[in-house]
Amino acid sequence: MNLKSVGEFGFIKRISQGCLIRPQHILKGIGDDAAAFASEPGQITLLTTDLLVERIHFLRNATSGYNLGYKSLAVNLSDIAAMGGTAREAFVSIAIPEECETDYLEDLYKGMKHLAAEFDVNILGGDTTGSKADLIINIALTGIAPREEILYRHTARAGDRICSTGFLGDSRAGLHLILNDIATESDEFGQLSDAHLLPRPCLREGRFLARQDGVHAAIDVSDGLSSDLGHIAKQSRVGVRLYAEKIPVSKNLKAFCASFNSDPLEYAIAGGEDYTLLCTISPDKADAVSENYLREFGRPLYLIGEVTVSERMELIWPDGQIKPITSSGWDHFVETGLGNRVF
C-alpha cells in the first residue's frame, strides 16, 4: 500500500494509536495544531533533537522499518541519558519519498513505539511531508532532571576517574558486517550487528549516575570514544589519560577482529554509535560509585582512565609507552561517505 491510497491524514490516524503512554498531565496529543501538556514542578526541562537523512545516516535497504524507528528514537533517548535526565515527550517529523511503502512506515513507528513504551515516553505529534528522493526523520524529545543532578560536558575536574558503562567498538564492527553484506549466523556477529542496529540507550544508568555523589561530567558515545572524550576535555579545559588494557572490549569484537585481522583497541577508540555513557567521577568517590553501580545493574562500571591538567589526550600502554590520542570519530562535515553512520 502506498501513501497516495491513504493520504496524509489517513496515515496519521494509522500511526497515532499507541503513542500516548502517560496520559497524566497531557491535555492534547496528536490531532490538533500543537500538543498541550503540563510541566512538572521542581524539574528542569531538557530538549534534544536528531535529524536522520537517508544515505547519510542510514541505508533504507540495509535495515528494517522497525529497526530504523527503534534507533531513531534511541539516539535521542541517549542524549537525555547523557545529562542524567528522564525522557518524557517525543515529536516525530518525517519527510517521505513517494515509493516508500506504508508497511515500512508503520513498521518504523512500531519500532519507535516499542522503545517509547519501555521508557515511558509519549509520542505527541510532529509533522509529515513529502520528499523528492530520500526518507528523512527528525525527532525532538523532551526530558526532565532536578537542577542539582544534571550532568554536563564542561564540569570534569582534574583527578577525576573516567568510566564507561559498557563495551566500546561493537557498533562499528556491526556496521562493517552490514555494509559488506557479511552473514551474521554466529552469535558473535549477530550481537555485533544488533549493537549497531538496536543500541540500548542508557537512561536508567544515566539517572543513576546523576544521583551519585562525586559524578561530575558525562557524555554518550555517539561519535566515538576519542571524539566524545575530546568534547569533555575541550569544554572542561582538562586533559585525558586512558589506559589501553582497561578499555572494555567484548568477546564478540575480539572474535570479529581475529577474523578480519583488525585491532579491537582501534575499533574501541575510533568507533562510534555505541551509545554507552562516559562519566568522570571524583577519585575519592569512584570506588563507592562503582560498587553501587555493580549492585544496581549487575555489571561493572569500567574504569578506563583519568582526567589530567595537561589538556592533552594520551593513551598509556602496559609497558608505560605514551601515545597521543586524536579525535578520530565521526564528523558530519568532514566525512566524505557514510563513515560510521548508517543503519
Order of alpha helices (4+ residues) and beta strands (2+ residues): alpha-beta-beta-beta-alpha-beta-alpha-beta-beta-beta-alpha-alpha-alpha-beta-alpha-beta-alpha-alpha-beta-alpha-beta-beta-beta
